[in-house]
Structure formats: C-alpha cells, structure tokens
Amino acid sequence: MGLGRKPRWTVAVLAAMALAAGACGGDDDSAADDGSEEASGTCVDGDTVELGFLNSTSGVMAISEQTVRDSLMLATEEINADGGILGKQIEFIEEDGQSEPTVFAEKINKLLTEDEVAAVFGGWTSASRKAMLPVVEGANGLLFYPVQYEGLEASENIYYTGATTNQQIIPAMDFLASEGVETLFLAGSDYVFPRTANKIIKQYAAELGIEIVGEEYVPLDSDDWTTQVAKIAAASPDFVFNTINGSSNVGFIKAYYEAGLGPDNSPIISVSIAEEEAPAMGEDVTGQYAAWNYFQSIESPANAAFIEAFQGKYGTDRPTSDPMEAAYNSLYLYKGMVEKAESFCVDAVNAASDAVSFDAPEGTITVDGDNHHISKIGLIGQINADNQFDVVWSSEEPIEPDPFLEGYDWWDPSAS
C-alpha cells in the first residue's frame, strides 16, 4: 500500500550526551583534510570497520534479546568469511542494555561518540528505541532496530527491520475478522508499544465490527497477572490480543491457564511470543497463535541455509524466530547499502538505501528509502506440539511499510 505523502521525520532532540562532534556518522567535509579515507568520503580508515551491538543480555528482556545478539554474531562471521564490507572485516563492540531504556541511551552514546562505530544494531522495547532516538539523531549515527513495533515513527538515523503496524497488527486483525471473531480482550505490558498498538487495534476493531470487551496492562517487570486474567475469564472473549513483552508473558500464561482459559475457549494471538519463548512459558501453549513475518517453519532454500547455519553454531536445540531473523537481515541490508554507496558515511548510506534488497530467510525484503522501513510478508502461525508454528494465514505478497497508517481512512491519531 503506497504512502500518501513523504513521512514526517522525527524531530531530533539534541540530548547533552549526543553533543560529540567526533561521531563516526558525521559527514562534515571539513572534518578531515589529511588524505585519509574519512577525507575521501568513506568515513572508515584501515582494514576493519567497527560496529556496535547493543542488546539486553541481562534483565527482564534477556529472554528475548539474547537470540538477537546471537544472530548478529552469526551474520558477522558469514560476512567476514565472504570478504567483509567493502573489503573491510567487521569488528564489533558489544554492550548490554540491561533491559533499561536509560542504559540503552548511555550505551549507544558511548558506541557512537567514544568508540565511533559506523553503525549500531540492537534494541527491543519501544522504550529502549525511544531513549536511543535523540542520541543517534544528535550524533548523526545509524541504528538498525530489529523488532516489530507500534509504528508512527520514522527517523533518518534509524532503519526499522522488524514489522511496523500495517505489517503485523493489521494482518492479525484481518485474520481475526476472517475467523468470525466478535469480541476481543486486550492484554499488554504498560509502556509505549502495547498502549499505542492497542489504540490502533481499537480503531480498526470498530471498523471491522469487533467489540473490545476489556483492556488491561501490567508493568513490564511484573509477572503477576492474576487480577487481570480474572477479568478476561469474566469477559469470556472470543480471542485475547496479547501485546505483553519479555518474561512477563510467563506470569500471564500461568494465570491464564490457572483461570481455566485455553485455546478452545478464549485463544490468544500474540505479537511477542516466538519460537524461543513458546517452550519457556511453563505451560503447553499448543493451539495458541502469533502474528509475525517469519517462522522457522517457512520452506525455502534461504531459510533452510539460515537454520542450518544458526543451529550449526549454537546447537540443534536452538530455534530461529522473527526478531533474530530481522536482526540477521539488518546486517546484510547494511552491507548492501554501504556497498551501493561505496561509503560508510551516514549521509551516503542513506542516499543509497532505497530499493536495496536481500534474499532473506523470510523471503525477499526491500528497503524503503523514504521511511527507512522494510517490505515484509505478513504471517499468522498457530503453535503446534513441537513449539513450532503452522502458518494459517499469509498476505502472500510483501506488504509495503506504512508506519503512519496514511493509507487507512479509519485511523485517527488524535483520537483517545
């Protein structure tokens, strides 16, 4: 679906921590006149290029972010074995976001302004991304963000390689409508992604004739869902739309089954439970649903090679999943953009980004240079007894990103 107009770039907030003139991303022609590669326009000197990997390997989000970190390591090894980027081997500097937005802001500032990395890869929660956004913009750096999110954002300094709303939330609602769902209960973590996603869900539900019979939130670091699940049980909805993130899902699923709920009476459709989270829920979640753009069960040569490589490195018991596949893709997309630009300079990379594509495990993906999002196929999967997903719905063709929902007449961003 085409955009109605150019996206509204997020206004850069020049946080004090970002005011460092020496950031690698800066494209000031006067910054160097000594004949170095930076002066010649490639912005990286020597035989290597340093990149920053910023993921939570501790805290509540480690259950999800560790696998993103692992996939970045795999992509790095593959790219280096194939000659690197513009002939330069990747060296990475790794930082732990500790599941805290303020730490993400501090760490990305360090990576961009002290370590002067060419680009940063990571983040998961929208709170972490929002915290990093003014820093990466103020330093004119690059951030590749790999996770599905609530949309309504575009930045010249961020590439969003996970789904935006019209590639995950809206396909999920279309699936529910096709299943004849009449009542829906919304359960989410109490931060920006679930609340914004549910605002969109409520407006689209009204368009589809689906009644929202309840809406409950619990803090991201809380596992106690007993009171909220009791309300779900009382409402007896046709489906529960789950926008809970991290290990809080474990407490939610526990309370859900203890309340006598299950896939036969009030099934769940999730947007953050993937192949690695499903077996960690502490309950048999067979029959529940999830909306993603990649599942390990996709049959294609590219996916088969990806699974073989990932499990060859980390073990055959390690599943692949959407966020880690989007992170893996992000490094290859960056490579494609840099090599098209023949430069690591941020402005040159941005100028070259449009229509850069990659034969990803999920299928061919393409960068939209206007809004820095990626075209992606929408998929709905149902969890089977092996904690894998059987695809029950597909958009068939890649969905063009529309982060501001400009192509949807029912969307009113000013509504409460």
C-alpha positions in Angstrom: 0.0 0.0 0.0 1.5 3.3 -1.1 2.1 6.2 1.2 0.0 9.3 0.8 3.0 11.6 1.3 6.6 11.6 2.5 6.9 10.6 6.1 7.2 13.1 8.9 10.8 12.7 10.1 11.0 12.6 13.9 12.5 15.9 15.2 15.9 15.3 16.7 16.2 16.1 20.3 19.8 17.1 20.9 20.4 15.4 24.2 23.5 16.6 26.0 25.1 13.1 25.8 24.9 13.3 22.0 26.8 16.5 21.5 30.0 15.0 20.4 31.5 16.3 17.2 33.7 13.3 16.6 30.9 10.8 15.9 31.8 8.5 13.0 28.5 9.3 11.3 29.3 12.9 10.9 29.7 13.9 7.2 31.3 17.3 7.6 33.5 17.8 4.6 35.8 20.0 6.8 36.3 17.3 9.4 39.4 15.9 7.7 41.8 17.2 5.1 44.8 14.9 5.6 44.1 12.4 2.7 42.7 9.8 5.0 39.7 7.6 3.9 37.5 9.8 6.0 38.5 12.8 4.0 38.0 10.9 0.8 34.4 10.1 1.7 34.4 6.5 3.0 34.4 7.6 6.7 36.2 4.4 7.8 40.0 4.0 7.8 42.1 0.8 7.8 41.2 -2.8 7.1 38.3 -3.1 9.5 35.0 -1.5 10.3 33.8 -1.3 13.9 30.1 -1.8 14.6 28.2 -1.6 17.8 25.9 -4.5 19.1 23.6 -3.3 21.8 21.2 -5.9 23.3 20.0 -6.8 26.7 21.9 -9.9 27.9 20.6 -9.2 31.5 17.3 -8.1 33.0 13.7 -8.9 32.1 14.3 -8.7 28.3 17.3 -11.0 28.1 14.9 -13.9 27.5 14.2 -12.4 24.0 17.3 -10.2 23.3 19.9 -12.9 23.7 18.9 -14.6 20.5 19.1 -11.3 18.6 22.6 -10.9 19.8 23.4 -14.4 18.7 22.1 -13.9 15.2 24.2 -10.7 14.8 27.3 -12.8 15.7 26.3 -15.3 13.0 25.8 -12.7 10.3 29.2 -11.1 11.2 31.0 -14.4 10.8 29.3 -15.1 7.5 30.0 -11.6 6.1 33.6 -11.7 7.3 34.2 -15.1 5.7 32.8 -13.7 2.4 35.3 -10.8 2.4 33.6 -8.3 4.8 32.0 -5.0 3.8 33.8 -3.0 1.1 36.7 -5.4 1.7 36.8 -4.5 5.4 36.4 -7.1 8.2 33.8 -6.4 10.8 34.9 -5.9 14.3 32.2 -5.4 16.9 32.0 -3.7 20.2 29.3 -5.3 22.4 27.3 -3.5 25.1 24.5 -4.8 27.4 21.4 -2.6 27.5 20.4 -4.3 30.8 16.7 -4.1 29.9 16.7 -0.4 30.9 15.9 2.4 28.5 18.3 4.9 30.2 21.1 2.3 29.9 20.4 1.9 26.2 20.7 5.7 25.8 24.0 5.8 27.7 25.5 2.8 25.8 24.6 4.0 22.3 26.1 7.4 23.2 29.3 5.6 24.1 29.3 3.5 21.0 28.7 6.4 18.7 30.7 9.2 20.3 33.5 7.4 22.1 34.0 4.2 20.2 32.9 6.0 16.9 31.3 2.9 15.5 30.0 3.1 11.9 26.5 1.8 13.0 24.7 0.3 15.9 22.5 -2.8 15.8 20.0 -3.6 18.6 17.3 -2.6 21.0 14.0 -4.4 21.6 11.4 -2.5 23.5 10.0 0.7 22.1 11.0 2.4 25.3 14.6 1.5 24.6 14.3 2.7 21.0 12.7 6.0 22.1 15.5 6.5 24.5 18.2 5.9 21.8 16.5 8.0 19.1 17.6 11.5 20.3 21.1 10.2 20.9 21.5 8.6 17.5 20.0 11.7 15.8 22.1 14.1 17.7 25.3 12.2 16.8 24.1 11.6 13.2 24.7 7.9 13.6 22.9 4.9 12.4 20.7 2.4 14.4 19.3 -0.8 13.0 16.3 -1.7 15.1 15.2 -5.4 14.6 11.8 -5.7 16.3 8.2 -5.3 15.4 6.8 -2.1 16.9 3.8 0.3 17.0 4.7 2.5 14.0 4.0 6.2 14.0 7.7 7.0 13.7 10.4 7.5 11.1 13.9 8.8 11.5 16.7 9.4 9.1 19.1 7.8 11.6 17.1 4.5 12.2 16.3 1.6 10.0 13.4 -0.5 11.2 13.9 -4.0 10.0 11.1 -5.6 12.0 7.4 -5.0 11.2 5.5 -1.8 11.5 1.8 -1.8 12.4 0.4 -2.4 9.0 2.6 -5.5 8.6 1.7 -7.2 11.8 -1.1 -5.7 13.9 -3.4 -5.0 11.0 -2.8 -8.5 9.4 -3.6 -10.0 12.8 -6.9 -8.1 13.0 -7.7 -9.2 9.4 -7.1 -12.8 10.4 -9.4 -12.5 13.5 -12.1 -10.9 11.3 -11.8 -13.8 8.8 -12.2 -16.2 11.7 -15.5 -14.5 12.7 -14.2 -13.1 15.9 -16.8 -10.8 17.5 -15.3 -10.0 20.9 -11.7 -9.2 21.8 -9.8 -8.6 25.1 -6.5 -6.6 25.1 -3.7 -7.5 27.4 -0.4 -5.7 27.3 2.7 -4.5 29.2 2.4 -1.0 30.5 4.6 1.0 28.1 4.5 2.7 24.7 4.3 -0.3 22.3 1.2 -2.0 23.8 -0.7 1.2 24.6 -0.1 2.6 21.1 -0.7 -0.8 19.4 -4.0 -1.1 21.3 -5.1 2.4 20.3 -4.7 1.2 16.7 -6.4 -2.1 17.4 -9.4 -0.4 19.0 -9.9 1.9 16.0 -9.6 -1.0 13.5 -11.8 -3.2 15.6 -14.5 -0.6 15.3 -14.1 -0.6 11.5 -14.3 -4.4 11.5 -17.3 -4.6 13.8 -15.3 -6.4 16.6 -16.2 -5.4 20.2 -13.4 -4.7 22.7 -14.6 -6.2 25.9 -11.6 -5.3 28.1 -8.2 -3.8 28.2 -5.6 -4.5 30.9 -1.9 -3.6 31.5 0.8 -4.8 33.9 4.3 -3.2 34.3 6.9 -4.7 32.1 8.9 -6.1 35.1 5.8 -7.7 36.8 4.8 -11.3 36.5 1.6 -11.1 38.4 -1.4 -11.2 36.1 -3.9 -12.9 38.5 -6.3 -9.9 38.8 -6.2 -9.0 35.2 -6.7 -12.6 33.9 -9.8 -12.9 36.2 -11.3 -10.0 34.3 -10.5 -11.9 31.0 -12.2 -15.0 32.3 -15.3 -13.0 33.3 -15.5 -11.3 29.9 -15.1 -14.7 28.1 -13.8 -13.1 24.8 -13.6 -14.9 21.5 -9.9 -14.0 21.5 -7.2 -12.3 23.6 -4.8 -10.0 21.8 -1.5 -10.2 23.7 1.0 -7.3 23.5 2.9 -8.3 26.6 6.7 -8.3 26.3 9.5 -10.2 27.9 9.3 -12.6 30.8 6.1 -11.0 32.0 4.5 -13.4 29.4 5.3 -16.3 31.7 3.2 -14.9 34.5 0.4 -14.1 32.1 0.3 -17.6 30.6 0.4 -19.2 34.1 -2.5 -17.1 35.3 -4.4 -17.7 32.0 -4.3 -21.5 32.3 -5.0 -21.4 36.0 -8.2 -19.5 35.3 -9.4 -22.3 33.1 -8.8 -20.4 29.9 -7.3 -22.1 26.8 -7.2 -22.2 23.0 -10.6 -23.9 22.9 -12.5 -21.1 24.7 -10.5 -17.8 24.6 -7.4 -18.3 22.4 -4.5 -15.9 22.4 -2.9 -14.1 19.5 0.5 -12.7 20.4 3.0 -10.4 18.8 5.9 -11.1 21.0 5.9 -14.9 21.6 8.0 -16.6 19.1 9.8 -20.0 18.8 12.2 -19.4 21.6 9.7 -18.0 24.0 7.0 -20.7 23.4 8.8 -23.5 25.3 9.8 -21.1 28.1 6.2 -20.3 29.1 5.9 -23.1 31.6 2.6 -24.4 30.1 1.7 -26.2 26.9 0.8 -23.4 24.5 -0.2 -25.7 21.6 -3.1 -24.1 19.7 -2.3 -20.5 20.5 -1.5 -18.0 17.7 1.1 -15.4 16.9 1.5 -12.7 14.2 5.0 -12.4 12.7 6.7 -12.0 9.3 9.0 -15.0 9.7 8.6 -18.5 11.2 11.2 -21.3 11.4 8.7 -23.5 9.5 9.0 -21.4 6.3 10.1 -23.7 3.5 12.7 -22.1 1.2 16.3 -22.6 0.3 17.3 -19.4 2.1 15.6 -20.4 5.3 17.0 -23.9 5.2 20.5 -22.5 4.9 19.9 -20.0 7.7 18.6 -22.6 10.1 21.5 -24.9 9.3 24.0 -22.1 9.9 22.4 -20.9 13.1 21.9 -24.4 14.6 25.4 -25.4 13.4 26.8 -22.5 15.5 24.5 -22.6 18.6 23.1 -26.2 18.7 20.3 -28.1 17.1 18.1 -27.3 20.1 18.1 -23.6 19.3 15.1 -22.4 17.3 15.1 -19.5 14.9 12.5 -16.7 15.2 11.3 -13.4 13.7 13.2 -10.8 15.7 16.6 -12.6 15.4 16.0 -13.2 11.7 15.2 -9.4 11.3 18.5 -8.7 13.2 20.4 -11.1 10.9 18.8 -9.4 7.9 19.8 -5.9 9.2 23.5 -6.6 8.9 23.1 -7.8 5.4 21.0 -4.8 4.4 23.6 -2.5 5.9 26.3 -4.3 3.9 24.2 -3.8 0.7 23.6 -0.1 1.4 27.3 0.6 2.2 28.4 -1.3 -0.9 25.9 0.5 -3.1 27.0 3.8 -1.6 30.7 2.8 -1.7 31.0 4.6 1.6 30.3 4.1 5.3 29.3 7.8 5.7 25.8 8.1 7.1 24.5 10.6 4.5 25.9 8.5 1.7 24.4 5.3 3.1 21.0 6.9 3.5 21.2 8.3 -0.1 21.9 4.8 -1.4 19.4 2.9 0.8 16.2 3.0 -1.4 15.4 -0.4 -3.0 18.3 -2.2 -1.5 17.1 -5.8 -1.1 18.2 -9.1 0.4 17.1 -12.7 -0.2 16.2 -13.2 3.5 15.0 -16.4 5.2 11.5 -14.9 5.3 11.7 -14.0 1.5 13.0 -11.1 -0.4 12.9 -7.9 1.6 13.4 -4.4 0.3 14.3 -1.1 2.0 12.0 1.9 1.6 14.5 4.8 1.4 11.8 7.4 2.3 10.7 6.0 5.6 13.6 3.5 6.4 11.2 0.6 6.9 11.2 -2.8 5.1 8.7 -4.5 2.9 7.6 -7.8 4.5 5.1 -10.6 4.1 2.5 -10.8 7.0 2.0 -14.3 8.5 -0.2 -15.8 11.2 1.0 -19.0 12.8 -0.6 -21.5 15.2 1.7 -23.2 17.8 2.0 -26.9 17.4 3.1 -29.6 19.8 6.8 -29.1 18.8 6.6 -25.3 19.7 6.8 -24.5 16.1 4.2 -22.5 14.1 2.0 -23.8 11.4 1.2 -21.0 9.0 -2.6 -20.5 8.9 -2.7 -17.1 7.1 -0.4 -15.2 4.8 -0.6 -11.9 3.0 1.1 -13.8 0.1 2.9 -10.7 -1.2 5.2 -8.3 0.7 3.3 -5.5 2.4 4.8 -2.1 1.8 5.5 -0.3 5.1 3.1 2.4 6.1 4.3 3.5 9.6 2.0 6.4 9.9 -1.1 4.5 8.6 -1.6 7.2 6.0 -3.3 4.7 3.7 -6.1 3.8 6.2 -9.1 6.1 6.3 -10.3 4.7 9.7 -7.1 5.8 11.5 -7.3 9.0 13.6 -4.1 9.7 15.5 -5.8 12.4 17.5 -8.4 10.1 19.0 -8.0 8.9 22.6 
